[in-house]
């Protein structure tokens, strides 16, 4: 009971962030997640099951959501849309487990179907807040970031324009912040020693 309320609250919170401040992909993913959850609730109300056998309507809702989210991930690829589509595919494959092994315990089948909703919502929520978090941390001192998170922050940092000075700029390599950039033209020219 409490987990259902927490799940619904997190879904509505995430959907409100996605609709208010999200990209087009995030808004579309949020709407698909909301419609999928509402359709699943409708199936459970109309045909209350105890997960002893596969519900055809539940399977149809999951397969349709998988198709829509996969199309979205292909058309607008981002780590969030790919993760959400993959999590939905995992949930849909839970039906296949029950079809291939009907003796599967009903609790295991129910967990296989329902557990993937949480990471889908958390991925959508993380997609909204990860860039902001990276920018805040990038503007602060990178050394204050715990070591396990440093590679992710460095990988998501901006690309230096190719017009800048220095080897990193010529290669278009990523740098963590402006302190890592080579000095501009104010640097003295290199000293060349002549041989006598």
C-alpha atoms as one frame of an Amber mdcrd trajectory, in Angstrom:
protein
   0.000   0.000   0.000   2.697   2.504   1.035   4.907   1.523  -1.893   2.020
   2.179  -4.307   1.515   5.646  -2.837   5.261   6.361  -2.960   5.420   5.101
  -6.547   2.452   7.250  -7.634   3.914  10.292  -5.876   7.328   9.810  -7.492
   5.688   9.268 -10.889   3.669  12.486 -10.604   6.668  14.458  -9.316   8.873
  13.194 -12.146   6.180  13.809 -14.730   5.652  17.360 -13.498   9.400  18.091
 -13.766   9.544  16.499 -17.218   6.553  18.453 -18.507   7.617  21.754 -16.958
  11.348  21.823 -17.691  12.134  18.717 -19.741  13.236  18.269 -23.304  10.813
  16.984 -25.902  12.134  13.457 -25.418  11.702  13.670 -21.638   8.155  15.001
 -21.966   7.193  12.260 -24.418   8.778   9.559 -22.249   6.974  10.896 -19.189
   3.624  10.869 -20.973   4.187   7.318 -22.228   5.099   6.206 -18.691   1.974
   7.857 -17.273  -0.306   6.347 -19.931   1.324   2.934 -19.476   0.796   3.068
 -15.718  -2.821   4.190 -16.120  -3.473   1.408 -18.653  -1.900  -1.142 -16.306
  -4.075   0.070 -13.428  -7.144  -0.180 -15.678  -6.221  -3.755 -16.626  -5.715
  -4.670 -12.963  -9.097  -3.164 -11.992 -11.042  -4.771 -14.827  -9.271  -8.125
 -14.601  -7.838  -8.527 -11.105  -5.366 -11.348 -11.246  -3.068 -12.949  -8.789
  -0.268 -13.456 -11.360  -0.956 -17.197 -11.560  -1.160 -16.967 -15.351  -0.291
 -14.422 -18.019  -2.893 -11.695 -18.497  -3.281 -11.015 -22.209  -4.333  -7.396
 -21.618  -1.364  -6.779 -19.289   0.947  -8.324 -21.905  -0.559  -6.122 -24.639
  -0.042  -2.949 -22.572   3.588  -3.878 -21.849   4.368  -4.794 -25.465   2.764
  -1.584 -26.760   4.728   0.507 -24.239   7.922  -1.326 -25.228   7.333  -0.593
 -28.912   6.591   3.106 -28.307   9.576   3.605 -25.970  11.903   1.747 -28.357
  10.796   3.928 -31.274  11.381   6.989 -29.100  14.854   5.731 -28.140  15.736
   5.155 -31.800  14.409   8.514 -33.022  15.743  10.608 -30.132  18.649   8.652
 -28.684  19.807   9.683 -25.250  21.013   7.659 -22.305  17.673   8.226 -20.600
  15.445   7.105 -23.474  17.605   4.041 -24.120  17.574   3.059 -20.434  13.816
   3.529 -20.100  13.190   1.430 -23.229  15.547  -1.270 -21.932  13.833  -1.356
 -18.534  10.424  -1.628 -20.231  11.747  -4.453 -22.412  12.897  -6.274 -19.270
   9.409  -5.916 -17.826   7.857  -7.255 -21.019  10.206 -10.217 -21.021   8.811
 -11.124 -17.599   5.688 -12.309 -19.437   7.859 -14.565 -21.565   9.267 -16.174
 -18.422   5.759 -17.057 -17.255   4.765 -18.304 -20.721   7.823 -20.553 -21.011
   7.733 -21.739 -17.404   4.109 -21.738 -16.170   5.214 -23.195 -12.835   6.990
 -19.915 -11.993   5.957 -18.697  -8.558   3.353 -15.946  -8.886   5.287 -13.597
  -6.571   8.385 -13.916  -8.792   6.276 -13.187 -11.859   4.705 -10.139 -10.195
   8.127  -8.805  -9.171   9.461  -9.318 -12.719   6.634  -7.187 -14.086   6.463
  -4.444 -11.496  10.064  -3.851 -10.410  11.087  -2.121 -13.664   8.762   0.842
 -13.122  11.002   2.271 -10.399  14.222   2.483 -12.476  12.295   3.920 -15.429
  11.001   6.788 -13.314  14.371   7.305 -11.617  16.129   7.417 -15.019  13.704
  10.080 -16.204  14.215  12.046 -12.989  18.008  11.710 -13.238  17.943  12.933
 -16.843  16.319  16.142 -15.628  18.760  16.767 -12.762  22.084  15.252 -13.925
  23.138  18.163 -16.197  22.346  20.667 -13.448  24.280  18.651 -10.895  27.269
  18.355 -13.240  27.278  22.094 -13.860  27.132  22.912 -10.148  29.968  20.523
  -9.393  31.991  21.712 -12.388  31.766  25.292 -11.139  32.961  24.208  -7.724
  36.279  22.574  -6.964  36.522  19.199  -8.736  38.728  17.839  -5.959  35.856
  18.046  -3.488  33.887  15.510  -5.568  34.129  11.938  -4.250  36.498   9.863
  -6.383  33.900   7.425  -7.844  32.003  10.318  -9.483  34.980  12.126 -11.053
  35.182  10.057 -14.288  31.495  10.638 -15.021  31.857  14.375 -14.488  34.946
  14.574 -16.668  33.270  12.547 -19.405  30.243  14.827 -19.412  32.264  18.037
 -19.477  32.228  20.327 -22.453  34.395  20.090 -25.558  36.951  22.831 -26.058
  36.490  24.638 -29.376  39.128  23.834 -31.950  40.033  27.524 -32.353  41.687
  27.747 -28.929  45.385  27.418 -28.168  47.070  24.251 -27.005  47.216  20.613
 -27.994  43.965  19.688 -26.218  42.061  22.373 -28.089  43.496  21.334 -31.454
  42.398  17.752 -30.828  38.994  18.862 -29.512  39.615  16.985 -26.259  37.417
  17.430 -23.225  38.610  19.441 -20.277  37.099  19.700 -16.824  37.063  23.494
 -16.500  38.776  26.675 -17.641  41.733  26.108 -15.320  42.728  23.142 -17.481
  42.867  25.255 -20.623  46.297  26.289 -21.836  47.121  29.979 -21.427  46.041
  32.268 -24.224  48.355  34.302 -26.445  49.695  36.152 -23.405  52.090  33.259
 -22.773  55.693  33.991 -23.773  56.985  32.246 -26.860  59.143  29.176 -26.271
  62.879  29.781 -25.880  64.864  28.289 -28.702  68.537  27.693 -28.040  70.852
  27.988 -30.960  73.716  25.575 -31.224  77.179  27.100 -31.694
